[in-house]
Amino acid sequence: MPRILIVDDESVFRKGLRKMIAAVGGGWEVVGEAIDGYDALDKLAELTPEVLLTDIRMPRMDGIQLQQVAGERFKDLMTVVVSGYDEFAYVQQSMREGAKDYLMKPVEREELGRVLERLGRELAERQALPARKEEPWQVQPVLKRHVAGHLIESLLKGRTQGSDLQLLRELGFAFGHRYFICMVIKLDKHSVEKERYLRGDPSLFLLYIQQVVQEMIDRHATGLSFVLSDTEVVALLNTADPQHPLSAPGTLGDMIRRQIRSLSNLTVTIGVSNPAEGLPGIPKAYNEAGIALLYRLIEGGDKLLEYASMTQRPHSGGPLKWSWELLEKSITAGRVAGIGPIVEHMIEELCSTAESPESIHQQLCKLLLYYYELSEELEVTEAWLGSKDIRKVLFDVCSLSSRQELAESCRELLLTLTRCIAESRAAKDIDPVAAAQRYISQHYDRPLSLKEVADEVYLNPAYFSNLFKQKTGITFIGFLTRIRLEEACKKLAFTDDKISRIAEDTGFGNVRHFNRVFKNSSGLSPKEYRDSTRMVQAASMGGRKWPADGRRAGD
C-alpha cells in the first residue's frame, strides 16, 4: 500500500486532503500530517512515505526549501506541491527542483485522483527494478545555512528536539566543544543617513552585517550567525575555553565591529554573553547578550558590551532629574513646536544619569502611562494611538536600546498626542470648568485670581465660582491649593531644591505660608514629608534613588 505524508500549516486543508485521498481510492495510506517543513523532515524520517504532498507557502521552512532538503536526504521520495493561483512562480521553481506534479488550490478530487494514479503506476515500476545504492546527501550552502539558522533559533529559545540536533549534525554543524558564547549584533541606525536607510531595503543592511560576521567566524572561530529578526543578527560561538576573552580589544567581537565600520562606514553595537555550558545553557547566553545590548542606551553605540561588565558597573547613586514639568506644560497646552527639543533633552538627560537600562524603560513607561490616562480623560486616545494597544506601545519602547531610536519614538508619540489635544480643543466647544482646571494647572506657579480664570473662560466671576463648586465639589481656591500642593510634593520627593525655592515655584509666595498650608493638609512639615518619602524610596528600591515618574501625588 503506497504511503503519503501531507504538509500544510492550515489544519482545514490537511483534513480536506486526507478525506479526498481516502475518497479517490487506489489503496493510498495517509501515514501522517505535518504543519511545516521542519515538522515534515521529522515525519519523513520516522514514517518513510513514498510521496510528499506539500503546500508551498508555510512559516519557518516553506515547501521549496522542504523539497530541496528532503530531496537530498530521501532520494526516492516523490513530491507533489499544492499552490495558490498567485504562486505560479513558486510552482515553476518547485518543478525545477524535481516535483512530480502540482495541484492548484482549491484542490479538485478528480485532479488529485489523476495525479495519485500516475504516481502509483510509477511506484509499481520502481519496485520492479533492482534497489540502488544509497548515496550521502548534500545540500546547497545557502539553503544549508538557512535551515541551520532556523534550527539554532530554536536552540536559543530552548525548543530544540533531538531530531533537530541530528539534522544539524547531518548539515555539518556539529558543536564539538563544551561551551557556547552568544553575540547579538544591532545596527546603529544613526550611522546610516536617513535617506539611504529609507531608500534601500532595511533587511539588506542586516544581511550584509550577517555575512561579514560569518566570514569573521569562519576565519577565527567555530560557530554560525544568522538574521534573527528585523533588527538583530545573532552569532552562536562554540569554544573549548570558558574564559575566552571574546570582548577584549583585538579579539573576535571587536574585530567584527571594526571590520564592519572600515568596509561600509556603518557602526554596530554588540552584546556578548558569559560562556554557557552545554546546549541547555544556550537560551541563558542569548538572554544575557540581549541584556548587555540594552546598555547601549547608557554607553552609546559602536561598542562591545559584555554582560559581566555591564551588570557589575558601579551605580551613579544620584537621583535623576529630567524635564517632566516643562514637557507636561507643553503637552497639556497643545504647544506642538516645543515638544521635540524637550523630549530629546529629556532622553539624553535620562540616559546619561540612569543606573540601568531597566530604570530608563521604567521611567518612560510611567511617563507614557500618565499621558495615556490624560488621553483617556480628554477622549483623544483613539486619535492618538489608533488601533494600537498601550501595552504594545510600551513593549515597543522597551525593546529599543539606542538613545537616538528611543528619542525618535518618544518624540513621535508625544508630538502626536500634543497635536491630538490641540485639534480636539479646536474642534469642539470646551467645558468652561474643564478649561479653567487646565488653565489653573498651567499657571498655578504665579499669583492667580478667580477673576483672571473667569475672564479666561468668558464667565462672570460670581457665576463661575458657583459653577466651579457645583461641578467639582471644591472651591476655586481649594482646587488651586490642591494643585500647588501636588506639585510641591513632586518637587520635595524627586528634587533637591530648597524648600523656600519650592514654595516660590509652586505659587505659595513665601515659605511660612507654604509650611502652614502643607502641614494643615498632610499633617507633616515639608521637610518631614521629604525625609519620609526618601526613606520609603530607599527601602523599596534597595537603597537606590529613582527618578520622578511625572505623576502627581495621589494619582
Disulfide bonds with the S-S distance in Angstrom:
none
